[in-house]
Amino acid sequence: MAATVGHLGEIEQRLSDVDAALQRLDQGRYGTCQSCGGSISDHQLAGNPAVQVCADCQGAAAAAGAGQPGGTDEVRQTADDAGPQADDRGDDAGLAEVKSDPGGC
């Protein structure tokens, strides 16, 4: 039963996020970062239409909240929501790992 209650909480949170996005749309603030006031990319909005902060602010909030239980409300996006990110190594090393797997697709 606990898994069901947890799942219900996630659904309620997503509904709340969508309601907030609809309010921002009505107010002409949809696509505007709630933290810095800048624009949220179309790619990021396509990944999560209810996103509240731009990728830069999300990254800054995640870095500031690293290691803190609970984090912040603004860092609810997944990495997929923020769109494609550059490999931290600055090269194609991540791709080489995938390409070198002979058993892969």
N, C-alpha and C positions, 0 to 999 in steps of 0.2 A: 504493500500500500504506500510505503514511503516514496518509492520511485514515482508513483502516480501523482502524489502531492507535489513532489519536486518538479515534475513535468508540467503540472498545472501552473505552478509559479512562473516557469519559463514562458508559458503561453500568455499568462496575464501580463508579464513584463513586455513581451513583444507587442501585445495589443496596446499597452500604454505608450510604447515608443511610436507606433503607427498613428495613434490619436494625436500625439504631440507633433508629428510630422505634418499631419493634416491641418492642425492649427497654424503651424508655420507657413504652410501653403496659403491658407486663407489670409494671413497677415502679410504676405509678400516676402517672407523671410526664409522660404524653403531654399535649400542649397547654400545657405549662409552659415558659416561656422559659428556655433554658439560660444566658442571660447575667444577667437581672435577677430571675428567679423569678416574674415576672408571668404573666398568661394570654396565650396566643396566640389571636387571634380565630378564630371558626369560619370566617369568610370566608377568612382567610389559610390555615387548615388545609385548606379545601376546594380551594384553588388549588394547594397543595403539601402533601400529607399528611405529608411527611418534614421539613417546616420545623422548624428548631431554635430560632429566636429570633423575638421579637415584631417587629412593624413598626417600633416606636420604636427598639429596639436595632439592628435591621438598618440603619435610616437613620443612626444614630450611628456604627456601625462603617463604613458606606460613606463617611461624611464624614471619619472619622479616617483611613481607608485610601486616600482619593482621591489619585491620582497615584503610589501606591506599587505597584511591580510585584508581582503575585501576590495582593495584598489579604489577607483573612483567610478562614479556613475558614467562618466564620459568615455570610459575605456571599456565599453561593452562590445565593440566591434571585434570581429575575428580578423586575422591577417588577410583572409580572402576578401573581406569587405573593403579593405584599403586599396585594393588593386595590386597590380604587379609591383614588386619591390626589387631593387637591384641586389645582387648577391653581395654580401658584406665583404667578400674577398676581392671584389672589383675585377674578377676575371670570369672565365667560363669553367672554372673548376667544378662547380656544381653540375654543369651539363656533362662534363667529362666523366663524372662518376656514374651518371645514368647511361651514357653511351658505352661505357666500358663493361656493362653487365651483359654478358653473352646470353643469359637466360631471359632477359627482359623482352618486352614487346617492341 
